[in-house]
Amino acid sequence: MFKPTNALFGGLLWKTPWRLSSPQKARQRKRLRAVDRVVDTLSAALTRNGQSAKAVERWYAEMPREEEMLPKDKYTLFDKKEKSYRKSIHKLPKWTRVSQRVNPPGF
Amino acid sequence: MSYFRVTLLRSAIGLPRRSTDVLKALGLKKRMGTVFHAVSPSVAGQIMRVKELVSVEEVDRRLTKQEVRLQRKPDPGYYIEKSAVQERSEMNAQA
């Protein structure tokens, strides 16, 4: 049964919602915490052996933890083409498998 | 001497080539695959490259493949009864 819709008529029509749902946000927080946990484990194991790794130290110096982040930074990211300079984080390609935590200061 | 127990939870399909190569270097081929590596800065750096894809634990020793499999096995819900004589001889053998 053919059902005329914009997606079928117009060719390229991306039906990605412009905002995240609350379960999506909850899962995003869960993923952020999982990454924090991995880095904490690495750091704890290295310090116990009296060693250190540059990548781990740099992460602690530059990246905020999940609980320190503002909701704005957890769910949106900077985009110069947007009116508000922010777009929802699910517009970022592979957003569930990349770390995107900091944005330009002031935006 | 402690080890990292690294399990691949998310695949690197569609991610940059470097992520796939790092997983290969760590010996992770499939999702839910587990590898053990001695704690060292170089291994930590490798894990940092794929930190969004893996879960890491610090353990005392490398488990064998069979031991990892046994940990995932559910409780069978029954146990096999033995005669007192048999149980006693087993206890003596252990002691």
Backbone of each chain as ProteinMPNN parsed JSONL, in Angstrom:
{"seq_chain_A": "MFKPTNALFGGLLWKTPWRLSSPQKARQRKRLRAVDRVVDTLSAALTRNGQSAKAVERWYAEMPREEEMLPKDKYTLFDKKEKSYRKSIHKLPKWTRVSQRVNPPGF", "coords_chain_A": {"N_chain_A": [[0.86, -1.212, 0.0], [0.743, 2.057, -1.027], [1.778, 4.903, 0.627], [1.521, 8.237, 0.519], [4.128, 10.185, 1.511], [6.265, 12.788, 2.742], [8.843, 11.868, 2.876], [8.907, 9.792, 1.009], [8.149, 11.056, -1.353], [9.806, 13.307, -1.664], [12.44, 12.496, -1.929], [15.451, 13.05, -0.569], [14.952, 13.296, 2.655], [15.566, 13.993, 5.825], [14.668, 12.554, 8.743], [15.416, 13.291, 11.395], [14.957, 13.923, 14.747], [15.02, 17.185, 16.269], [15.77, 17.537, 18.868], [17.035, 15.795, 21.789], [15.569, 12.915, 23.35], [14.417, 12.23, 26.734], [15.258, 9.608, 27.69], [17.35, 9.201, 25.882], [19.084, 11.194, 26.689], [19.635, 10.264, 29.235], [20.998, 7.918, 28.643], [23.205, 9.028, 27.376], [24.442, 10.328, 29.543], [25.116, 8.08, 31.008], [26.976, 6.875, 29.3], [28.97, 8.842, 29.359], [29.77, 8.648, 32.01], [30.743, 6.042, 31.969], [33.048, 6.295, 30.42], [34.513, 7.985, 32.1], [34.923, 6.189, 34.169], [36.555, 4.246, 32.989], [38.892, 5.742, 32.534], [39.536, 6.414, 35.16], [40.087, 3.865, 36.223], [42.372, 3.161, 34.732], [44.147, 5.165, 35.575], [44.275, 4.685, 38.354], [45.41, 2.117, 38.405], [47.892, 2.597, 37.22], [49.105, 4.464, 38.983], [49.338, 2.874, 41.235], [51.339, 1.197, 40.427], [53.355, 2.994, 40.364], [53.643, 4.436, 38.02], [52.999, 6.572, 35.135], [50.851, 7.892, 32.582], [50.929, 9.855, 29.655], [48.644, 10.451, 28.133], [46.565, 9.932, 29.913], [47.022, 11.76, 31.985], [46.706, 14.116, 30.579], [44.044, 13.99, 29.891], [42.836, 14.276, 32.433], [43.691, 16.856, 32.989], [42.458, 18.423, 31.041], [39.782, 17.628, 30.536], [36.417, 17.827, 31.69], [34.67, 16.041, 34.319], [31.763, 13.834, 34.268], [29.925, 14.69, 36.245], [30.75, 17.249, 36.671], [30.139, 18.612, 34.417], [28.173, 20.992, 32.551], [24.659, 20.841, 31.813], [24.196, 21.901, 29.304], [26.626, 21.423, 27.96], [26.671, 18.682, 28.004], [24.618, 17.801, 26.344], [24.538, 19.353, 24.048], [26.398, 20.901, 21.334], [28.909, 23.179, 20.117], [28.166, 25.118, 17.242], [28.882, 27.012, 14.52], [27.122, 27.74, 12.554], [24.569, 27.754, 13.509], [21.806, 29.615, 14.843], [21.738, 30.007, 17.595], [24.247, 29.273, 18.16], [24.527, 26.689, 18.996], [24.031, 23.185, 18.634], [22.117, 20.135, 18.848], [23.605, 17.29, 20.424], [23.301, 14.853, 19.152], [23.548, 15.313, 16.486], [26.113, 15.113, 15.856], [28.369, 13.13, 14.049], [28.578, 9.624, 14.724], [28.002, 9.928, 17.454], [27.577, 8.441, 19.777], [29.882, 7.126, 20.248], [32.063, 8.744, 20.446], [34.102, 11.137, 22.22], [32.927, 14.147, 23.26], [33.301, 16.854, 24.901], [34.141, 19.427, 25.604], [33.633, 22.877, 24.728], [33.972, 25.899, 22.696], [35.15, 28.612, 24.693], [32.794, 30.835, 26.133], [30.718, 30.311, 24.416]], "CA_chain_A": [[0.0, 0.0, 0.0], [1.578, 3.275, -1.082], [1.303, 5.991, 1.474], [2.333, 9.399, 0.135], [4.746, 10.96, 2.59], [7.353, 13.664, 2.286], [10.057, 11.076, 2.745], [8.838, 9.015, -0.235], [8.036, 11.969, -2.494], [10.846, 14.34, -1.796], [13.808, 11.996, -2.004], [16.246, 13.155, 0.653], [14.341, 14.01, 3.778], [16.107, 13.381, 7.044], [13.697, 12.715, 9.823], [16.094, 13.24, 12.689], [14.378, 14.93, 15.629], [16.02, 18.226, 16.536], [16.248, 17.462, 20.248], [17.153, 14.45, 22.36], [14.543, 12.535, 24.323], [15.048, 12.09, 28.043], [16.065, 8.387, 27.782], [18.606, 9.403, 25.135], [19.963, 11.981, 27.567], [20.066, 9.394, 30.335], [22.038, 7.02, 28.118], [24.386, 9.855, 27.137], [25.108, 10.491, 30.846], [25.667, 6.773, 31.353], [28.2, 6.695, 28.503], [29.991, 9.759, 29.876], [30.281, 8.062, 33.265], [31.518, 4.836, 31.64], [34.375, 6.745, 29.988], [35.194, 8.437, 33.32], [35.295, 5.008, 34.936], [37.707, 3.631, 32.317], [40.082, 6.568, 32.784], [39.867, 6.264, 36.588], [40.718, 2.553, 36.405], [43.728, 3.241, 34.175], [44.958, 6.028, 36.429], [44.497, 4.012, 39.64], [46.339, 0.999, 38.199], [49.228, 3.132, 36.934], [49.684, 5.057, 40.191], [49.694, 1.782, 42.131], [52.642, 0.698, 39.966], [54.314, 4.089, 40.328], [53.857, 4.894, 36.645], [51.995, 7.527, 34.671], [50.746, 7.948, 31.12], [50.683, 11.229, 29.221], [47.261, 10.592, 27.666], [45.671, 9.945, 31.079], [47.206, 13.047, 32.672], [46.145, 15.167, 29.744], [42.586, 13.884, 30.036], [42.441, 14.879, 33.709], [43.962, 18.295, 32.958], [41.646, 19.169, 30.081], [38.388, 17.242, 30.383], [35.586, 17.78, 32.895], [33.973, 14.778, 34.574], [30.333, 13.921, 33.944], [29.189, 15.47, 37.244], [31.175, 18.655, 36.619], [29.706, 19.244, 33.165], [26.872, 21.644, 32.502], [23.749, 20.141, 30.908], [24.436, 22.484, 27.982], [27.758, 20.757, 27.318], [26.421, 17.25, 27.874], [23.649, 17.451, 25.308], [24.66, 20.176, 22.842], [27.772, 21.283, 21.013], [29.045, 24.434, 19.39], [28.086, 25.107, 15.786], [28.857, 28.433, 14.143], [26.066, 28.024, 11.602], [23.272, 27.824, 14.193], [21.483, 30.945, 15.366], [22.104, 30.073, 19.012], [25.604, 28.712, 18.229], [24.495, 25.358, 19.616], [23.11, 22.195, 18.088], [22.018, 18.974, 19.72], [24.81, 16.469, 20.252], [23.076, 13.705, 18.274], [23.886, 15.677, 15.109], [27.535, 14.782, 15.693], [28.506, 11.762, 13.558], [29.05, 8.615, 15.681], [28.022, 10.624, 18.736], [27.581, 7.569, 20.954], [31.176, 6.485, 20.402], [33.154, 9.725, 20.504], [34.061, 12.024, 23.384], [32.787, 15.56, 22.896], [32.975, 17.385, 26.229], [34.418, 20.861, 25.786], [33.209, 23.74, 23.655], [34.729, 27.138, 22.781], [34.72, 29.435, 25.842], [31.9, 31.944, 25.787], [29.605, 29.914, 23.547]], "C_chain_A": [[0.88, 1.24, 0.0], [0.963, 4.382, -0.253], [2.125, 7.229, 1.151], [2.839, 10.189, 1.351], [5.851, 11.82, 2.0], [8.623, 12.873, 2.044], [10.064, 10.317, 1.422], [8.792, 9.921, -1.469], [9.312, 12.783, -2.702], [12.255, 13.822, -1.94], [14.493, 12.134, -0.661], [15.506, 13.974, 1.699], [14.776, 13.303, 5.042], [15.152, 13.636, 8.176], [14.37, 12.52, 11.172], [15.475, 14.297, 13.587], [15.436, 15.949, 16.054], [16.503, 18.215, 17.968], [16.288, 16.013, 20.709], [15.972, 14.181, 23.269], [15.213, 12.314, 25.669], [15.766, 10.745, 28.234], [17.381, 8.489, 27.019], [19.594, 10.193, 25.982], [20.5, 11.131, 28.699], [21.177, 8.46, 29.865], [23.321, 7.783, 27.834], [25.166, 10.05, 28.443], [25.788, 9.194, 31.259], [26.969, 6.528, 30.595], [29.314, 7.595, 28.996], [30.619, 9.181, 31.14], [31.125, 6.827, 32.99], [32.93, 5.224, 31.212], [35.177, 7.235, 31.198], [35.732, 7.246, 34.104], [36.52, 4.329, 34.328], [38.975, 4.413, 32.641], [40.508, 6.451, 34.25], [40.581, 4.945, 36.849], [42.159, 2.583, 35.928], [44.631, 4.013, 35.132], [45.289, 5.348, 37.753], [45.531, 2.899, 39.499], [47.764, 1.511, 37.988], [49.865, 3.706, 38.195], [50.087, 3.971, 41.187], [51.052, 1.179, 41.74], [53.706, 1.783, 39.915], [54.619, 4.586, 38.93], [52.839, 5.973, 36.309], [51.995, 7.525, 33.144], [50.315, 9.352, 30.723], [49.214, 11.438, 28.86], [46.293, 10.703, 28.845], [45.782, 11.285, 31.798], [46.567, 14.185, 31.897], [44.62, 15.177, 29.853], [42.135, 14.559, 31.33], [42.636, 16.391, 33.69], [42.936, 19.04, 32.117], [40.157, 18.881, 30.15], [37.635, 17.302, 31.711], [34.987, 16.396, 33.076], [32.487, 14.97, 34.307], [29.61, 14.838, 34.922], [29.593, 16.943, 37.248], [30.621, 19.382, 35.393], [28.351, 19.918, 33.321], [25.979, 20.844, 31.554], [23.931, 20.605, 29.464], [25.554, 21.745, 27.235], [27.541, 19.259, 27.147], [25.596, 16.943, 26.64], [23.745, 18.296, 24.039], [26.127, 20.457, 22.561], [27.769, 22.536, 20.153], [28.895, 24.21, 17.896], [27.945, 26.545, 15.331], [27.699, 28.774, 13.216], [24.689, 28.142, 12.252], [23.066, 29.219, 14.77], [21.942, 31.102, 16.812], [23.521, 29.569, 19.249], [25.65, 27.345, 18.892], [23.611, 24.445, 18.795], [23.152, 20.963, 18.979], [23.139, 17.987, 19.391], [24.577, 15.279, 19.318], [23.251, 14.046, 16.798], [25.347, 15.362, 14.804], [27.66, 13.348, 15.178], [29.133, 10.843, 14.603], [29.008, 9.125, 17.121], [28.017, 9.702, 19.941], [28.94, 6.924, 21.18], [32.338, 7.469, 20.33], [32.981, 10.605, 21.742], [34.0, 13.46, 22.898], [32.341, 16.256, 24.17], [33.183, 18.877, 26.344], [34.028, 21.622, 24.522], [33.985, 25.051, 23.754], [34.256, 27.995, 23.964], [33.844, 30.595, 25.377], [30.734, 31.543, 24.924], [28.817, 28.762, 24.144]], "O_chain_A": [[1.671, 1.448, 0.92], [-0.204, 4.742, -0.412], [3.312, 7.276, 1.474], [2.061, 10.773, 2.104], [6.306, 11.586, 0.88], [9.386, 13.166, 1.123], [11.108, 10.206, 0.78], [9.345, 9.575, -2.513], [9.809, 12.905, -3.822], [13.189, 14.614, -2.062], [14.16, 11.42, 0.285], [15.451, 15.201, 1.621], [14.4, 12.159, 5.295], [14.86, 14.78, 8.526], [13.949, 11.694, 11.981], [15.467, 15.472, 13.22], [16.613, 15.61, 16.182], [17.535, 18.813, 18.274], [15.67, 15.13, 20.115], [15.432, 15.098, 23.887], [16.438, 12.22, 25.746], [16.808, 10.724, 28.89], [18.399, 7.941, 27.441], [20.79, 9.902, 25.993], [21.663, 11.25, 29.084], [22.159, 8.232, 30.571], [24.413, 7.249, 28.028], [26.393, 9.95, 28.459], [26.897, 9.206, 31.792], [27.945, 6.037, 31.163], [30.472, 7.18, 29.052], [31.837, 9.218, 31.318], [32.109, 6.58, 33.686], [33.899, 4.566, 31.592], [36.367, 6.944, 31.318], [36.843, 7.283, 34.633], [37.415, 3.889, 35.05], [40.004, 3.829, 32.979], [41.701, 6.396, 34.548], [41.557, 4.897, 37.598], [43.061, 2.1, 36.613], [45.734, 3.574, 35.457], [46.424, 5.412, 38.227], [46.412, 2.744, 40.345], [48.723, 0.939, 38.507], [51.044, 3.462, 38.454], [51.073, 4.13, 41.907], [51.811, 0.717, 42.593], [54.83, 1.534, 39.478], [55.708, 5.095, 38.667], [51.933, 6.256, 37.093], [52.996, 7.202, 32.504], [49.455, 9.96, 31.361], [48.61, 12.448, 29.22], [45.325, 11.462, 28.795], [44.773, 11.879, 32.176], [45.968, 15.094, 32.472], [43.994, 16.235, 29.9], [41.169, 15.322, 31.331], [41.856, 17.129, 34.292], [42.578, 20.172, 32.442], [39.342, 19.758, 29.864], [38.157, 16.875, 32.741], [34.812, 15.659, 32.106], [32.006, 16.091, 34.141], [28.788, 15.661, 34.517], [28.864, 17.787, 37.769], [30.632, 20.611, 35.333], [27.503, 19.487, 34.102], [26.47, 20.238, 30.602], [23.835, 19.813, 28.526], [25.445, 21.476, 26.039], [28.136, 18.633, 26.271], [25.836, 15.944, 25.962], [23.09, 17.979, 23.046], [26.987, 20.278, 23.423], [26.76, 22.897, 19.547], [29.422, 23.243, 17.345], [26.994, 27.228, 15.711], [27.324, 29.939, 13.089], [23.74, 28.586, 11.606], [24.018, 29.908, 15.135], [22.454, 32.146, 17.215], [23.956, 29.447, 20.394], [26.718, 26.896, 19.306], [22.56, 24.864, 18.31], [24.086, 20.767, 19.757], [23.564, 17.864, 18.242], [25.53, 14.746, 18.75], [23.119, 13.169, 15.944], [25.764, 15.345, 13.646], [27.116, 12.432, 15.794], [30.089, 11.218, 15.282], [29.881, 8.791, 17.921], [28.411, 10.121, 21.029], [29.141, 6.248, 22.189], [33.486, 7.055, 20.169], [31.872, 10.792, 22.243], [34.905, 13.934, 22.211], [31.155, 16.259, 24.498], [32.477, 19.539, 27.104], [34.082, 21.095, 23.411], [34.603, 25.311, 24.786], [33.051, 28.084, 24.202], [34.12, 31.243, 24.367], [29.831, 32.351, 24.707], [27.846, 28.302, 23.544]]}, "seq_chain_B": "MSYFRVTLLRSAIGLPRRSTDVLKALGLKKRMGTVFHAVSPSVAGQIMRVKELVSVEEVDRRLTKQEVRLQRKPDPGYYIEKSAVQERSEMNAQA", "coords_chain_B": {"N_chain_B": [[52.519, -7.347, 40.338], [50.094, -6.4, 38.146], [47.197, -6.676, 36.008], [45.482, -5.383, 33.123], [42.164, -5.993, 32.447], [40.585, -6.079, 29.569], [37.64, -5.477, 27.848], [35.882, -5.558, 24.845], [33.206, -3.554, 24.147], [31.769, -1.954, 22.385], [31.636, -1.825, 18.853], [34.142, -0.803, 16.438], [33.251, -0.041, 13.993], [32.983, 2.123, 11.267], [34.359, 4.106, 12.526], [37.394, 6.146, 12.759], [40.269, 4.84, 11.009], [42.432, 4.484, 12.714], [41.363, 3.765, 15.213], [40.382, 1.178, 14.79], [42.793, -0.069, 14.217], [44.141, 0.198, 16.636], [42.569, -1.404, 18.274], [43.098, -3.846, 17.093], [45.787, -4.052, 17.661], [45.649, -4.323, 20.394], [44.558, -6.777, 20.479], [41.878, -7.234, 20.29], [39.127, -8.544, 18.733], [36.432, -9.127, 18.313], [33.177, -8.014, 19.407], [32.624, -8.118, 22.928], [34.807, -9.638, 23.315], [37.626, -10.548, 25.312], [40.701, -9.399, 26.602], [43.932, -9.661, 28.202], [46.32, -7.509, 29.573], [49.518, -6.56, 30.747], [49.914, -4.042, 33.253], [50.938, -0.999, 32.041], [52.41, 2.103, 30.908], [52.281, 2.291, 28.089], [50.31, 0.494, 27.271], [48.185, 1.646, 28.619], [47.978, 4.047, 27.24], [47.183, 3.076, 24.752], [44.677, 2.028, 25.425], [43.415, 4.37, 26.097], [42.971, 5.486, 23.605], [40.809, 4.099, 22.665], [38.838, 4.382, 24.547], [36.084, 4.827, 24.667], [34.964, 2.567, 23.729], [35.507, 0.307, 25.173], [35.498, -1.712, 28.228], [37.25, -1.603, 31.279], [39.105, -3.387, 33.698], [41.089, -3.79, 36.643], [43.095, -6.515, 37.32], [44.527, -9.326, 39.156], [45.833, -11.426, 37.89], [46.386, -13.038, 34.666], [43.565, -14.428, 33.243], [42.686, -17.624, 31.927], [41.309, -18.563, 28.705], [39.301, -20.436, 29.118], [38.616, -19.963, 31.776], [37.563, -17.377, 31.629], [35.342, -17.896, 30.076], [33.942, -19.592, 31.812], [33.218, -17.804, 33.801], [31.194, -16.437, 32.579], [29.226, -18.258, 32.418], [25.974, -19.263, 33.323], [24.489, -20.032, 36.574], [23.796, -23.445, 37.063], [21.602, -24.316, 38.551], [21.293, -26.682, 39.904], [22.795, -29.319, 41.832], [25.15, -32.013, 41.965], [24.564, -34.833, 43.794], [26.521, -36.636, 46.164], [27.851, -39.669, 47.519], [28.586, -40.09, 51.014], [31.003, -41.314, 51.464], [32.398, -40.943, 49.103], [32.568, -38.14, 49.033], [34.115, -37.652, 51.257], [36.524, -38.888, 50.566], [37.299, -37.204, 48.497], [37.657, -34.795, 49.873], [39.786, -35.503, 51.483], [41.702, -35.903, 49.546], [42.061, -33.3, 48.62], [43.101, -32.042, 50.901]], "CA_chain_B": [[52.21, -7.28, 38.896], [48.663, -6.501, 37.874], [46.852, -6.699, 34.581], [44.228, -4.794, 32.672], [41.251, -6.891, 31.748], [39.924, -5.176, 28.627], [36.559, -6.105, 27.09], [35.344, -4.693, 23.795], [31.754, -3.495, 24.252], [31.204, -1.332, 21.183], [32.525, -2.062, 17.724], [34.748, 0.411, 15.871], [32.789, 0.117, 12.608], [32.684, 3.504, 10.901], [35.248, 5.041, 13.233], [38.649, 6.284, 12.029], [41.107, 3.65, 10.849], [43.314, 4.348, 13.87], [40.677, 3.054, 16.305], [40.386, -0.247, 14.43], [44.165, -0.56, 14.327], [44.48, 0.095, 18.057], [41.889, -2.603, 18.784], [43.838, -4.981, 16.569], [47.04, -4.11, 18.413], [45.321, -4.829, 21.726], [44.123, -8.164, 20.33], [40.422, -7.323, 20.379], [38.638, -8.783, 17.375], [34.975, -9.128, 18.272], [32.514, -7.45, 20.588], [32.595, -8.992, 24.1], [36.089, -10.332, 23.442], [38.374, -10.075, 26.471], [42.146, -9.631, 26.578], [44.648, -9.237, 29.408], [47.609, -6.87, 29.29], [50.192, -6.074, 31.947], [49.753, -2.6, 33.436], [52.1, -0.221, 31.624], [51.95, 3.35, 30.283], [51.973, 2.163, 26.665], [48.983, -0.14, 27.154], [47.209, 2.651, 29.071], [47.804, 4.973, 26.124], [46.379, 2.4, 23.728], [43.29, 1.942, 25.892], [42.862, 5.727, 26.025], [42.528, 5.756, 22.229], [39.527, 3.427, 22.406], [38.17, 4.347, 25.858], [34.62, 4.845, 24.542], [34.507, 1.287, 23.177], [35.889, -0.832, 26.007], [35.434, -1.6, 29.682], [38.552, -2.007, 31.805], [39.223, -3.71, 35.118], [42.436, -4.185, 37.024], [43.042, -7.84, 37.942], [45.835, -9.78, 39.657], [46.504, -12.364, 36.976], [45.71, -13.313, 33.404], [42.708, -15.616, 33.26], [42.702, -18.339, 30.648], [40.084, -18.45, 27.929], [38.285, -21.281, 29.757], [38.158, -19.3, 33.007], [36.692, -16.263, 31.231], [34.08, -18.507, 29.648], [33.235, -20.106, 32.996], [32.629, -16.67, 34.519], [29.977, -16.006, 31.891], [28.258, -19.357, 32.455], [25.011, -19.085, 34.402], [24.369, -21.078, 37.576], [22.928, -24.47, 36.48], [20.385, -24.474, 39.335], [21.26, -27.978, 40.57], [24.124, -29.85, 42.135], [25.139, -33.465, 41.914], [24.766, -35.401, 45.13], [27.542, -37.681, 46.217], [27.799, -40.447, 48.758], [29.464, -39.549, 52.05], [32.327, -41.93, 51.296], [33.04, -40.277, 47.961], [32.855, -36.759, 49.409], [35.202, -37.694, 52.231], [37.771, -39.197, 49.878], [37.671, -35.999, 47.749], [38.17, -33.831, 50.849], [41.116, -35.974, 51.885], [42.608, -35.686, 48.414], [42.386, -31.868, 48.58], [43.878, -31.657, 52.082]], "C_chain_B": [[50.718, -7.41, 38.685], [48.407, -6.331, 36.377], [45.582, -5.909, 34.33], [43.416, -5.888, 32.007], [40.377, -6.009, 30.862], [38.882, -5.947, 27.836], [36.014, -5.115, 26.075], [33.821, -4.715, 23.857], [31.096, -2.92, 23.006], [32.169, -1.545, 20.035], [33.048, -0.74, 17.175], [34.34, 0.608, 14.421], [32.45, 1.584, 12.359], [33.526, 4.532, 11.62], [36.555, 5.157, 12.436], [39.481, 5.007, 12.046], [41.964, 3.4, 12.092], [42.666, 3.555, 15.008], [40.682, 1.554, 16.041], [41.775, -0.835, 14.628], [44.577, -0.733, 15.786], [43.828, -1.148, 18.66], [42.629, -3.856, 18.339], [45.136, -5.167, 17.362], [46.806, -4.645, 19.821], [44.874, -6.29, 21.673], [42.623, -8.331, 20.452], [39.849, -7.435, 18.974], [37.126, -8.662, 17.277], [34.444, -8.422, 19.497], [32.467, -8.537, 21.665], [33.843, -9.873, 24.189], [36.873, -9.716, 24.592], [39.854, -10.377, 26.298], [42.752, -9.119, 27.886], [45.984, -8.646, 28.997], [48.211, -6.399, 30.608], [50.058, -4.558, 32.021], [51.047, -1.898, 33.03], [51.592, 1.046, 30.946], [51.576, 3.166, 28.815], [50.615, 1.51, 26.451], [47.896, 0.853, 27.564], [46.934, 3.649, 27.948], [46.957, 4.369, 25.025], [44.917, 2.349, 24.139], [42.64, 3.325, 25.827], [42.352, 6.054, 24.627], [41.141, 5.165, 21.967], [38.667, 3.384, 23.682], [36.656, 4.34, 25.773], [34.084, 3.467, 24.149], [34.695, 0.124, 24.142], [35.497, -0.618, 27.469], [36.716, -2.214, 30.233], [38.439, -2.305, 33.29], [40.687, -3.998, 35.41], [42.346, -5.51, 37.767], [44.448, -8.303, 38.293], [46.575, -10.67, 38.667], [45.707, -12.479, 35.688], [44.828, -14.532, 33.584], [42.839, -16.31, 31.914], [41.346, -18.187, 29.97], [38.942, -19.233, 28.594], [37.725, -20.604, 31.007], [37.224, -18.14, 32.688], [35.329, -16.794, 30.813], [33.254, -18.972, 30.841], [32.571, -18.974, 33.773], [31.314, -16.225, 33.887], [28.872, -17.048, 31.962], [27.265, -19.137, 33.597], [25.007, -20.273, 35.365], [23.418, -22.156, 37.064], [21.639, -24.685, 37.27], [20.264, -25.836, 39.99], [22.676, -28.344, 40.976], [24.029, -31.358, 42.206], [25.451, -34.021, 43.296], [25.81, -36.51, 45.08], [27.343, -38.466, 47.5], [28.825, -39.897, 49.733], [30.893, -40.069, 51.876], [33.115, -41.197, 50.2], [33.476, -38.856, 48.34], [34.059, -36.703, 50.347], [36.547, -37.948, 51.544], [38.259, -37.993, 49.074], [38.277, -34.961, 48.68], [39.585, -34.209, 51.279], [42.148, -35.72, 50.786], [43.038, -34.226, 48.335], [43.325, -31.476, 49.708], [45.303, -32.235, 52.045]], "O_chain_B": [[50.137, -8.443, 39.019], [49.272, -5.908, 35.61], [44.722, -5.783, 35.202], [43.898, -6.607, 31.132], [39.524, -5.276, 31.36], [39.201, -6.964, 27.219], [35.72, -3.968, 26.411], [33.205, -5.76, 23.649], [30.006, -3.339, 22.616], [33.384, -1.457, 20.216], [32.465, 0.316, 17.419], [35.003, 1.341, 13.687], [31.727, 2.207, 13.136], [33.409, 5.725, 11.342], [36.799, 4.354, 11.536], [39.403, 4.206, 12.978], [42.194, 2.253, 12.477], [43.333, 2.771, 15.684], [40.949, 0.755, 16.939], [41.926, -1.946, 15.136], [45.273, -1.686, 16.134], [44.445, -1.86, 19.452], [42.773, -4.809, 19.104], [45.526, -6.287, 17.689], [47.658, -5.338, 20.377], [44.817, -6.963, 22.702], [42.137, -9.437, 20.69], [40.048, -6.558, 18.133], [36.598, -8.16, 16.285], [35.148, -8.248, 20.492], [32.295, -9.718, 21.364], [33.921, -10.755, 25.044], [36.799, -8.509, 24.825], [40.223, -11.48, 25.894], [42.18, -8.274, 28.574], [46.696, -9.216, 28.171], [47.5, -5.9, 31.48], [50.084, -3.87, 31.0], [52.111, -2.158, 33.591], [50.462, 1.07, 30.458], [50.647, 3.817, 28.337], [49.858, 1.911, 25.567], [46.828, 0.907, 26.954], [45.789, 4.048, 27.733], [46.118, 5.045, 24.431], [44.024, 2.591, 23.328], [41.45, 3.439, 25.535], [41.4, 6.82, 24.48], [40.391, 5.68, 21.138], [37.87, 2.465, 23.87], [35.995, 3.892, 26.709], [32.879, 3.226, 24.229], [34.102, -0.938, 23.949], [35.205, 0.5, 27.892], [37.207, -3.218, 29.718], [37.777, -1.587, 34.04], [41.435, -4.404, 34.521], [41.601, -5.623, 38.741], [45.436, -7.756, 37.802], [47.805, -10.662, 38.616], [44.542, -12.088, 35.61], [45.304, -15.573, 34.037], [43.074, -15.668, 30.89], [40.372, -17.744, 30.578], [37.797, -18.784, 28.638], [36.524, -20.659, 31.27], [36.223, -17.932, 33.374], [34.295, -16.218, 31.15], [32.039, -18.781, 30.887], [31.493, -19.153, 34.338], [30.431, -15.702, 34.568], [27.724, -16.772, 31.614], [27.676, -18.854, 34.722], [25.455, -21.369, 35.026], [22.307, -21.818, 36.656], [20.665, -25.191, 36.712], [19.227, -26.132, 40.584], [23.641, -27.739, 40.508], [22.964, -31.915, 42.472], [26.486, -33.708, 43.886], [25.951, -37.218, 44.083], [26.736, -37.975, 48.452], [29.823, -39.303, 49.322], [31.862, -39.348, 52.114], [34.297, -40.885, 50.343], [34.583, -38.423, 48.021], [34.909, -35.819, 50.238], [37.561, -37.331, 51.873], [39.464, -37.764, 48.965], [39.274, -34.321, 48.347], [40.46, -33.355, 51.42], [43.298, -35.372, 51.054], [44.192, -33.921, 48.033], [44.24, -30.676, 49.51], [46.087, -32.004, 52.966]]}, "name": "protein", "num_of_chains": 2, "seq": "MFKPTNALFGGLLWKTPWRLSSPQKARQRKRLRAVDRVVDTLSAALTRNGQSAKAVERWYAEMPREEEMLPKDKYTLFDKKEKSYRKSIHKLPKWTRVSQRVNPPGFMSYFRVTLLRSAIGLPRRSTDVLKALGLKKRMGTVFHAVSPSVAGQIMRVKELVSVEEVDRRLTKQEVRLQRKPDPGYYIEKSAVQERSEMNAQA"}
